[in-house]
Amino acid sequence: MNYQVGQTGRTIVARFEDGEPILQSLIELVRREDIRAAIVYLLGGITEARIVVGPVREELPPTPEWRELEGSHETLAIGTVFWEGPEPKIHLHGAFGKKDTVKVGCLREKGDAFIVMEAVIVELTGITATRAFDPLSKMVLLTLGHSRCDGL
């Protein structure tokens, strides 16, 4: 395991209005505030979203298993922000519920706020982590530069 030790910086609270694209709005906010590393918490309603619920098979590179979230769903999610080159990348996993059905997965591509979506972004300072393409998994993964190793 590699790791870095940092501190918390600014905390941003945001409200996304009905119909606002969640991931794109978060990326715009992170870019505007020049947040290089952060934790993101989401709470509220989402609609017309697309999530990955795991790989089709347990193999590398993985083929994503997609699910559509049609209509409104209650959402509780946590994610991270690290940059890949000139762009912030958000990795966000959440629970998405509608009546008695709950799906858990990675929000990708699309998802709009339903009525209201609240976000709390906690900036991490002193962290030099980025995202980089991994040829084995064919995914963009967390990369820790100048990190520590616990000897395991």
C-alpha atoms as one frame of an Amber mdcrd trajectory, in Angstrom:
protein
   0.000   0.000   0.000   1.193   3.482  -0.853  -0.171   6.551   0.870   0.275
  10.262   1.447  -0.498  12.364   4.497  -2.169  15.725   4.031  -4.545  18.131
   5.710  -8.011  19.444   5.074  -8.325  22.795   3.374 -11.443  24.657   2.346
 -14.926  23.201   2.688 -17.454  24.057   0.000 -21.193  23.491   0.313 -23.134
  23.551  -2.953 -26.745  23.113  -3.973 -27.572  21.806  -7.424 -30.989  22.798
  -8.698 -33.569  20.555 -10.358 -32.312  19.308 -13.729 -28.716  20.439 -13.227
 -26.138  17.864 -14.431 -24.379  16.665 -11.279 -21.011  15.429 -12.512 -20.500
  18.271 -14.987 -21.479  20.847 -12.367 -19.076  19.337  -9.825 -16.257  19.384
 -12.384 -16.957  23.036 -13.208 -16.969  23.961  -9.511 -13.734  22.069  -8.794
 -12.057  23.701 -11.805 -13.303  27.193 -10.872 -12.026  26.829  -7.290  -8.807
  25.063  -8.418  -9.326  22.149  -6.057  -6.599  19.602  -6.822  -7.647  16.899
  -4.340 -10.887  16.482  -2.390 -13.540  14.301  -0.858 -17.072  14.828  -2.198
 -20.271  13.943  -0.361 -23.643  14.004  -2.145 -27.104  13.894  -0.611 -30.400
  14.394  -2.369 -32.373  13.417  -5.419 -31.088  12.209  -8.780 -32.824  11.357
 -12.028 -31.933   9.867 -15.398 -28.586   8.597 -14.169 -26.234   5.888 -15.374
 -24.168   3.786 -12.961 -21.670   0.946 -13.152 -22.545  -1.908 -10.784 -19.351
  -3.908 -11.265 -17.604  -5.805 -14.017 -19.447  -8.233 -16.283 -16.763 -10.831
 -15.407 -13.927 -10.845 -12.886 -11.150 -10.182 -15.396  -8.746  -7.490 -16.554
  -9.470  -5.284 -18.269 -12.990  -5.218 -16.852 -16.082  -4.708 -18.969 -18.472
  -2.458 -17.022 -21.943  -3.717 -16.116 -24.258  -0.706 -16.566 -27.601   0.142
 -14.998 -29.910   2.986 -15.908 -31.648   4.888 -13.125 -34.879   5.973 -14.748
 -36.952   8.433 -12.823 -36.063   9.948  -9.481 -33.952   8.179  -6.841 -32.798
   9.137  -3.372 -28.998   9.391  -3.297 -26.241   9.101  -0.740 -22.759   9.115
  -2.285 -19.094   9.688  -1.549 -16.277  10.283  -3.980 -12.847  11.702  -4.588
 -11.438  14.379  -6.849  -7.964  14.098  -8.366  -6.745  15.475 -11.681  -5.740
  13.641 -14.835  -3.537  16.096 -16.701  -5.480  19.335 -17.202  -8.858  17.911
 -16.124 -10.375  17.096 -12.725 -11.725  13.545 -12.497 -14.439  12.574 -10.045
 -14.752   8.984  -8.809 -18.130   8.722  -7.104 -19.861   5.678  -5.611 -23.307
   5.821  -4.126 -26.520   4.166  -3.085 -29.527   5.061  -5.233 -32.968   4.120
  -3.934 -36.507   4.189  -5.259 -39.304   2.797  -3.081 -38.109  -0.669  -1.980
 -35.303  -0.973  -4.548 -31.727   0.146  -3.927 -28.844   0.023  -6.372 -25.221
   0.704  -5.438 -22.702   1.726  -8.043 -20.318   4.214  -9.606 -22.054   7.258
 -11.093 -20.716   7.880 -14.603 -21.632   9.852 -17.680 -24.953  11.307 -16.601
 -27.228  12.077 -13.699 -29.306  15.174 -13.074 -30.397  16.682  -9.782 -34.013
  15.931  -8.900 -35.522  18.831  -6.955 -32.259  19.392  -5.080 -28.860  17.747
  -4.657 -26.548  18.904  -1.891 -22.784  18.541  -2.113 -20.073  19.018   0.474
 -16.558  19.190  -0.929 -13.661  18.918   1.534 -10.392  20.000  -0.031  -7.287
  17.944   0.731  -4.018  19.865   0.865  -0.491  18.507   0.832  -1.613  15.628
  -1.401   0.052  15.264  -4.819  -2.088  12.373  -6.043  -3.302  12.336  -9.640
  -5.162   9.981 -11.942  -3.329   8.163 -14.723  -4.179   5.552 -17.342  -3.333
   2.026 -16.205  -2.558  -0.232 -19.202  -3.455  -3.460 -17.349  -6.963  -2.431
 -16.297  -7.406   0.117 -19.128  -8.825   2.457 -16.505  -7.768   5.839 -15.171
  -6.627   5.078 -11.606  -5.321   6.925  -8.571  -1.548   7.464  -8.674   0.417
   8.568  -5.626   3.651  10.408  -6.369   6.265  10.613  -3.598   4.144   8.387
  -1.411   4.956   6.369   1.651   4.843   2.598   1.898   3.771   0.791   5.042
   6.076  -2.195   4.356   3.292  -4.722   3.788
